[in-house]
Amino acid sequence: MINGEERVIFDPAGTFSSDLAPEQHDVLFGITPQVAAQYTAYHTRADFDSHLLVQSIDISAEMANALLRAAKAHGEVPGGLCARSTSSLIASLPGFENIQQTWFPLKVSEQFGAIAGVTTRRIN
């Protein structure tokens, strides 16, 4: 989720959809607390026996808006490239250049989680 001039979710190669959050090129718009809750519930479905790691960090408004512009400009992400595109976008931010581009979601999570100030919460 990116909280810039507007609140969006960059969902590369994602399958989530909601009538409340129009999607364009893997960016979901109009993210309210209700839509965020739907998104979380979608990714923690019991039929997948899964959990969700929510990682966050506070960044400046300028950085958030730069990330928002980058996500909008990125374009639609083909299946299997979600971690690669996410790591690339994060690494484009000043102070996050140490994030290595990777194909593996757990690697992105490990790298991001190692940054000072990142909080991680597990949802079952």
Backbone bond lengths (Angstrom), bond angles and torsions (degrees), N, CA, C in turn:
res aa  C-N    CA-C-N  psi(-1)  N-CA   C-N-CA  omega(-1)  CA-C   N-CA-C  phi
1 M - - - 1.442 - - 1.524 107.44 -
2 I 1.289 115.41 138.10 1.457 121.88 179.32 1.525 107.44 -120.25
3 N 1.318 116.16 121.77 1.462 121.91 178.30 1.515 108.59 -104.06
4 G 1.316 116.25 83.08 1.450 121.75 177.24 1.514 109.36 -111.72
5 E 1.315 115.92 -138.87 1.471 120.84 177.30 1.524 111.03 -56.79
6 E 1.317 115.05 -26.11 1.458 122.07 171.83 1.516 107.13 -141.79
7 R 1.313 115.79 160.25 1.464 120.97 -177.84 1.519 108.78 -98.38
8 V 1.335 115.63 119.87 1.459 121.94 -177.82 1.521 109.43 -132.92
9 I 1.322 114.92 167.33 1.461 121.91 168.51 1.516 106.79 -121.22
10 F 1.325 116.34 124.89 1.460 121.21 170.89 1.513 105.54 -86.23
11 D 1.321 116.59 115.45 1.468 122.95 -173.60 1.524 108.86 -124.12
12 P 1.350 116.95 70.65 1.463 119.74 -174.30 1.523 112.22 -62.37
13 A 1.328 114.50 130.33 1.468 122.46 -179.60 1.522 111.57 56.27
14 G 1.326 116.39 24.82 1.458 121.07 -176.62 1.514 113.05 -81.08
15 T 1.328 114.66 164.16 1.452 121.00 -179.57 1.521 112.30 -119.16
16 F 1.321 117.39 2.01 1.463 121.29 179.22 1.523 109.97 -69.60
17 S 1.331 115.66 140.20 1.463 119.78 172.61 1.521 108.50 -146.38
18 S 1.318 114.25 149.96 1.457 121.14 178.64 1.515 108.01 -150.83
19 D 1.325 116.00 139.62 1.464 120.37 175.52 1.524 110.97 -63.11
20 L 1.320 116.97 -20.71 1.465 121.83 -178.19 1.524 112.99 -87.78
21 A 1.323 117.82 -10.07 1.467 121.59 -175.85 1.523 109.78 -133.41
22 P 1.317 116.72 89.36 1.471 118.20 178.15 1.524 110.57 -59.99
23 E 1.330 115.53 145.08 1.471 121.59 -176.42 1.517 109.26 -117.90
24 Q 1.318 114.30 138.58 1.455 120.01 172.74 1.520 107.81 -141.71
25 H 1.325 115.67 118.96 1.469 122.23 177.17 1.521 112.13 52.02
26 D 1.321 116.48 49.16 1.463 124.03 176.60 1.525 114.35 69.06
27 V 1.315 117.78 17.15 1.459 122.03 172.50 1.526 107.05 -115.10
28 L 1.331 115.38 122.60 1.462 122.04 177.71 1.526 108.32 -95.03
29 F 1.317 116.92 129.96 1.461 122.53 -176.05 1.527 111.16 -106.98
30 G 1.334 115.76 160.87 1.460 121.09 175.96 1.507 113.33 72.16
31 I 1.325 116.72 42.90 1.462 120.05 -175.52 1.528 110.53 -79.77
32 T 1.312 114.18 106.47 1.458 122.95 175.25 1.529 107.63 -98.48
33 P 1.323 118.07 170.19 1.473 118.44 174.27 1.533 112.52 -55.85
34 Q 1.336 117.45 -35.78 1.468 121.16 178.64 1.527 111.15 -64.01
35 V 1.325 117.44 -44.94 1.468 120.78 179.73 1.528 109.88 -67.49
36 A 1.316 117.55 -40.75 1.471 120.60 177.76 1.527 110.21 -59.79
37 A 1.331 117.52 -40.32 1.464 121.27 177.79 1.524 111.13 -65.74
38 Q 1.341 117.55 -40.15 1.466 121.14 176.50 1.529 110.31 -61.79
39 Y 1.311 116.15 -44.02 1.461 121.60 -179.33 1.533 110.32 -61.19
40 T 1.319 115.82 -45.48 1.469 120.84 178.78 1.524 110.70 -62.24
41 A 1.323 116.83 -46.69 1.468 120.77 -179.60 1.525 111.03 -62.28
42 Y 1.321 117.09 -38.72 1.461 121.45 179.19 1.524 111.37 -60.19
43 H 1.319 116.42 -38.30 1.458 120.67 -176.23 1.527 113.89 -88.13
44 T 1.320 117.48 -1.19 1.465 120.53 177.70 1.519 110.94 -122.40
45 R 1.305 116.36 33.30 1.461 121.74 -178.80 1.528 111.43 -64.46
46 A 1.311 115.42 138.38 1.459 121.53 -179.20 1.524 112.10 -63.11
47 D 1.335 117.44 -30.09 1.459 119.10 -177.60 1.526 112.06 -67.12
48 F 1.326 117.67 -14.43 1.456 120.30 176.24 1.528 111.73 -102.92
49 D 1.351 116.79 -1.10 1.459 120.92 -177.89 1.525 109.17 47.35
50 S 1.307 115.17 50.88 1.455 119.33 -171.98 1.520 111.90 -117.72
51 H 1.298 114.25 172.39 1.450 122.38 171.69 1.527 107.09 -136.48
52 L 1.288 115.09 168.95 1.458 120.79 -178.44 1.516 108.04 -126.79
53 L 1.322 116.42 131.96 1.459 120.94 171.37 1.515 107.59 -98.87
54 V 1.302 116.61 123.02 1.453 122.02 176.62 1.524 106.66 -105.44
55 Q 1.317 115.67 115.31 1.457 121.27 179.91 1.522 108.24 -116.03
56 S 1.312 116.13 137.32 1.456 118.63 -178.42 1.521 111.04 -146.61
57 I 1.325 113.32 158.98 1.457 121.33 175.66 1.523 107.45 -152.72
58 D 1.304 115.21 142.73 1.458 120.19 175.35 1.519 108.69 -80.37
59 I 1.329 115.42 132.05 1.462 121.37 176.24 1.524 107.23 -131.05
60 S 1.301 116.17 165.70 1.464 120.45 -179.13 1.530 110.64 -66.71
61 A 1.329 115.37 159.43 1.464 120.35 176.48 1.519 110.57 -59.96
62 E 1.317 117.09 -37.26 1.464 120.88 179.57 1.525 111.07 -63.45
63 M 1.336 116.58 -43.49 1.463 120.08 178.85 1.532 110.77 -67.04
64 A 1.328 116.42 -41.50 1.467 119.96 179.60 1.526 110.37 -61.40
65 N 1.312 116.79 -41.63 1.466 119.85 179.87 1.523 111.59 -69.65
66 A 1.338 116.99 -35.19 1.468 119.94 175.78 1.533 109.99 -64.98
67 L 1.323 116.31 -41.86 1.466 120.67 178.15 1.532 110.67 -65.59
68 L 1.314 116.67 -39.75 1.459 121.33 176.93 1.526 110.82 -60.10
69 R 1.332 116.77 -46.59 1.474 120.38 178.39 1.532 111.04 -62.39
70 A 1.335 116.53 -40.99 1.466 120.55 -179.93 1.532 110.85 -64.96
71 A 1.329 117.49 -41.43 1.465 120.80 179.29 1.530 110.65 -64.22
72 K 1.333 116.57 -42.72 1.471 120.21 179.17 1.532 111.08 -64.64
73 A 1.311 116.25 -37.92 1.466 120.61 -177.27 1.528 112.42 -79.16
74 H 1.315 117.30 -17.62 1.463 121.65 -173.85 1.515 112.59 -61.45
75 G 1.301 116.92 -38.97 1.458 119.80 -177.10 1.515 111.34 88.50
76 E 1.314 115.10 172.08 1.459 121.51 -177.83 1.524 110.72 -65.76
77 V 1.323 115.50 140.70 1.458 122.24 -176.76 1.520 109.64 -103.43
78 P 1.339 118.15 125.58 1.466 120.11 176.58 1.530 111.07 -66.13
79 G 1.330 116.02 154.40 1.455 121.23 177.19 1.522 111.82 -52.46
80 G 1.319 116.10 142.57 1.457 121.14 178.26 1.522 114.48 86.49
81 L 1.330 117.11 -5.53 1.473 119.83 -178.52 1.524 112.09 -111.81
82 C 1.319 117.83 15.72 1.462 120.34 -175.56 1.526 112.15 -62.97
83 A 1.322 118.05 -48.41 1.465 120.72 -178.95 1.526 111.01 -66.47
84 R 1.295 116.16 -38.80 1.468 120.29 -179.47 1.526 111.04 -63.29
85 S 1.320 117.36 -44.88 1.461 120.05 -179.53 1.525 111.24 -70.77
86 T 1.327 117.48 -37.63 1.458 120.81 178.76 1.526 110.82 -65.35
87 S 1.318 117.11 -46.56 1.468 119.72 179.96 1.521 110.83 -63.56
88 S 1.303 117.45 -35.79 1.460 121.55 178.31 1.529 111.43 -64.77
89 L 1.334 116.89 -44.54 1.462 120.20 179.20 1.523 111.45 -64.84
90 I 1.324 117.09 -44.45 1.466 119.85 179.50 1.528 110.33 -61.29
91 A 1.321 117.24 -44.54 1.468 121.67 -177.46 1.530 112.46 -66.08
92 S 1.327 117.21 -15.86 1.472 119.81 179.51 1.528 112.28 -77.38
93 L 1.332 116.96 -11.32 1.463 120.55 -179.43 1.526 111.76 -84.95
94 P 1.324 117.03 140.29 1.464 119.79 174.91 1.536 110.08 -58.95
95 G 1.319 115.65 132.52 1.460 121.05 -178.41 1.519 113.77 92.46
96 F 1.322 117.43 -9.43 1.459 121.79 -178.99 1.527 111.47 -118.47
97 E 1.321 116.35 15.17 1.463 120.66 -176.19 1.532 113.31 -62.80
98 N 1.319 118.06 -17.48 1.467 121.01 -179.62 1.530 113.29 -76.85
99 I 1.310 116.99 -8.47 1.473 119.49 176.62 1.529 107.89 -69.85
100 Q 1.318 115.63 120.55 1.462 121.53 179.80 1.527 109.53 -85.86
101 Q 1.306 116.11 137.64 1.456 119.84 175.55 1.529 108.28 -66.71
102 T 1.333 115.88 132.57 1.458 120.26 -176.33 1.528 110.25 -145.86
103 W 1.309 115.01 158.66 1.468 122.34 176.47 1.534 111.31 -87.64
104 F 1.319 118.10 -10.02 1.457 122.02 -166.50 1.529 112.62 -111.17
105 P 1.346 117.43 119.04 1.467 121.08 -179.03 1.530 114.20 -55.70
106 L 1.332 117.59 -39.65 1.468 118.89 -179.99 1.531 111.67 -64.72
107 K 1.317 117.47 -33.02 1.467 120.93 176.96 1.526 110.66 -66.43
108 V 1.344 116.54 -41.65 1.469 119.84 176.90 1.523 109.15 -60.85
109 S 1.326 116.45 -46.33 1.457 121.52 -179.23 1.533 111.23 -61.06
110 E 1.318 117.68 -44.25 1.473 121.66 179.03 1.521 111.11 -61.96
111 Q 1.331 116.27 -46.33 1.461 120.27 -178.86 1.526 111.08 -64.89
112 F 1.321 116.19 -46.02 1.460 120.05 -178.99 1.528 110.40 -65.25
113 G 1.319 116.66 -41.87 1.465 121.65 -179.99 1.515 113.60 -63.49
114 A 1.325 117.34 -22.28 1.468 121.42 -179.85 1.530 112.99 -82.03
115 I 1.322 117.72 -7.53 1.463 121.35 -179.97 1.519 109.23 -76.67
116 A 1.318 116.61 134.41 1.461 121.54 178.17 1.524 109.55 -58.78
117 G 1.331 115.73 130.66 1.456 121.30 178.49 1.519 115.06 97.51
118 V 1.332 117.59 -10.29 1.463 120.92 179.05 1.524 108.64 -77.89
119 T 1.323 116.50 132.70 1.446 121.08 173.08 1.524 108.83 -107.11
120 T 1.311 116.37 144.70 1.465 122.21 -179.70 1.517 108.97 -126.18
121 R 1.326 115.01 132.09 1.466 121.24 178.90 1.517 107.75 -131.65
122 R 1.332 116.90 132.57 1.462 122.01 178.63 1.529 109.16 -99.80
123 I 1.331 115.18 131.44 1.476 121.19 178.00 1.521 107.32 -119.50
124 N 1.339 116.04 124.75 1.470 121.46 179.46 1.508 110.86 -96.88
